[in-house]
Amino acid sequence: MLNKLRPRLQRFIDPLARKMGINPNIITIIGLLVSFLSAYQFARGNLLYGGFLIILSGFFDIIDGAVARNHGSQTKFGGILDSTADRFADAFIIIGIIAGGYINWIWGVLALHATMSVSYVRARAEVDGVKCDVGLAERAERLVILVVGAFLAYFLNPDFMALSVLVVMVLGYFTVTQRLYHSWKQLNKP
C-alpha cells in the first residue's frame, strides 16, 4: 500500500540522491546498523529512540535504491544485499522489542516469522515468474505500525508496543495468505 506513494516520494528523494557520492551498498549497511541501534534502544526500554531509529533506518532503505538508480550503479548483488539487510533489520527490531519485555516471546517470534514469511512467499513466487507484490502489510506498513506503536507506548501506555507487534503478526500472516492466493491464481490461469 505505502509502496504506491514511492513515485511521489521520489520527487523529493531523487534530487538528494543525485548529490550523494557514496556507494549505495554502504548506505544499505548504514541502514542495517541503524536498525540494530533501534533494536538496542528497544531492548534498553527506550521506546522513543527505538521508534525514531526505525524511521531513520527506513530513510536509508529508501535512499540506497535512489542513489543506485540516479548514479546508474544498480547491481544484482546490491539488490540481494538490500533484501537481505531488510530481513536482518526486521529481525533485529522485533528481537529488540522482545528483549525489552514489551511482548511475550512467543508472540514476538510469531511476528518475526510472519514478517519473514511475507518476504519468502514473494521471493518464491517470483522464482516461478509470478509478480507477487500484493498484500495488505508489506514491509513499509509493518514498520509504520511498529513506529506508531512505539510512540503510543511511550506517550500513552507501554501496552501499545505489544499491540503493534500483534497487529504486525496478524497482518503479516494475512499478507502471506493474500500472496499465496494470488500466486495460485496466477499459476492456474488457463
C-alpha positions in Angstrom: 0.0 0.0 0.0 2.6 2.5 1.0 4.8 1.5 -1.9 2.2 3.3 -4.1 3.5 6.6 -2.5 7.0 5.8 -3.7 6.7 7.8 -7.0 5.6 10.9 -5.1 8.4 10.4 -2.6 10.9 10.1 -5.4 10.4 13.7 -6.4 12.0 14.7 -3.1 14.4 11.8 -2.7 16.0 11.8 -6.2 17.5 15.3 -6.0 19.2 14.4 -2.7 20.3 11.0 -4.1 21.9 12.7 -7.1 24.0 14.8 -4.8 25.3 11.8 -2.8 28.6 10.4 -3.9 28.5 7.3 -1.8 28.2 3.6 -2.8 24.6 2.5 -2.3 25.8 -0.7 -0.7 27.4 1.4 2.1 24.1 3.2 2.6 22.4 -0.2 2.9 24.9 -1.3 5.6 24.5 2.0 7.5 20.7 1.5 7.4 21.2 -2.0 8.8 23.4 -0.7 11.6 20.8 1.9 12.4 18.1 -0.8 12.7 20.4 -2.6 15.1 20.7 0.5 17.2 16.9 0.7 17.2 16.7 -2.8 18.5 19.3 -1.9 21.1 17.2 1.0 22.2 14.1 -1.1 22.5 16.0 -3.7 24.5 17.1 -1.0 26.9 13.5 0.2 27.3 13.8 3.4 25.2 10.7 3.4 23.0 11.1 6.9 21.7 14.7 6.4 20.4 13.8 3.0 19.1 10.9 4.4 17.1 13.0 7.3 15.7 15.7 4.9 14.7 13.2 2.8 12.8 12.3 5.9 10.9 16.0 6.7 10.2 16.7 3.1 9.1 13.7 3.4 6.7 15.2 6.6 5.3 18.4 4.8 4.5 16.4 1.9 3.0 14.7 4.4 0.6 17.8 6.4 -0.2 20.1 3.5 -1.1 18.0 2.4 -4.0 17.6 6.1 -5.2 21.3 6.6 -5.1 21.8 3.4 -7.2 19.2 4.4 -9.7 20.4 8.0 -10.0 24.1 7.1 -10.4 23.5 4.1 -12.7 25.1 1.8 -10.1 22.3 -0.7 -9.7 23.7 -4.3 -9.5 22.2 -7.7 -8.8 24.4 -8.0 -5.7 23.1 -4.7 -4.5 19.5 -6.0 -4.8 20.5 -9.1 -2.9 22.3 -7.1 -0.2 19.4 -4.8 0.2 16.8 -7.5 0.5 19.0 -9.5 3.0 19.6 -6.3 5.1 15.9 -5.7 5.2 15.3 -9.2 6.6 18.0 -8.7 9.2 16.7 -5.2 10.1 13.2 -6.6 10.7 14.6 -9.4 12.9 16.8 -7.0 14.9 13.9 -4.7 15.6 11.4 -7.4 16.7 14.1 -9.1 18.8 14.9 -5.8 20.5 11.2 -5.3 21.3 11.1 -8.9 22.8 14.3 -8.3 24.7 12.8 -5.1 26.1 10.0 -7.1 27.6 7.3 -5.4 25.6 5.7 -8.6 24.3 5.8 -12.2 25.3 8.5 -14.0 23.4 6.1 -16.5 21.6 4.1 -13.6 20.1 7.2 -11.8 19.2 8.7 -14.9 17.5 5.4 -15.4 15.6 5.5 -11.8 14.4 9.1 -12.3 13.3 8.0 -15.5 11.5 5.2 -13.6 9.8 7.5 -10.9 8.5 10.0 -13.4 7.1 7.2 -15.4 5.5 5.8 -12.4 3.7 9.1 -11.8 2.0 9.7 -15.5 1.4 6.4 -16.1 -0.4 7.1 -13.1 -2.7 10.6 -14.3 -3.5 9.5 -17.9 -4.1 6.6 -16.8 -6.3 8.9 -14.6 -8.4 11.2 -17.6 -9.0 8.3 -19.1 -10.9 7.6 -15.9 -12.8 4.7 -14.6 -10.6 4.9 -10.9 -9.9 3.8 -11.0 -6.2 3.9 -7.5 -4.8 0.3 -7.8 -3.5 -0.8 -7.7 0.1 -2.1 -5.5 2.9 1.1 -5.4 5.0 4.3 -5.1 3.1 7.5 -4.1 4.9 6.8 -0.3 4.9 3.4 -0.8 6.5 4.8 -3.1 9.2 7.5 -0.6 10.1 5.0 2.2 10.3 2.8 0.1 12.7 5.9 -0.5 14.9 6.8 3.2 14.9 3.3 4.2 15.8 3.2 1.5 18.5 6.5 2.7 19.9 5.3 6.4 20.1 1.9 5.5 21.5 3.6 3.2 24.1 6.0 6.0 25.0 3.4 8.8 25.3 0.3 6.8 26.5 0.7 3.2 27.6 3.5 0.7 27.1 0.9 -1.9 26.1 0.6 -0.2 22.7 4.0 -1.7 21.8 2.7 -5.3 22.3 -0.4 -4.4 20.5 1.6 -3.1 17.5 3.6 -6.3 17.4 0.4 -8.4 17.5 -1.0 -6.3 14.6 2.2 -6.9 12.6 1.9 -10.6 13.3 -1.8 -10.8 12.2 -1.4 -8.6 9.1 1.8 -10.4 8.2 0.0 -13.8 8.1 -2.9 -12.2 6.3 -0.5 -10.9 3.7 1.1 -14.3 3.3 -2.4 -15.7 2.6 -3.0 -13.0 0.1 0.2 -13.7 -1.7 -0.3 -17.5 -1.7 -3.8 -17.0 -3.2 -2.5 -14.5 -5.8 0.3 -16.9 -6.8 -2.2 -19.8 -7.0 -4.5 -17.8 -9.3 -1.6 -16.7 -11.5 -0.1 -20.2 -11.8 -3.5 -21.8 -12.6 -4.7 -19.4 -15.3 -5.9 -21.3 -18.4 
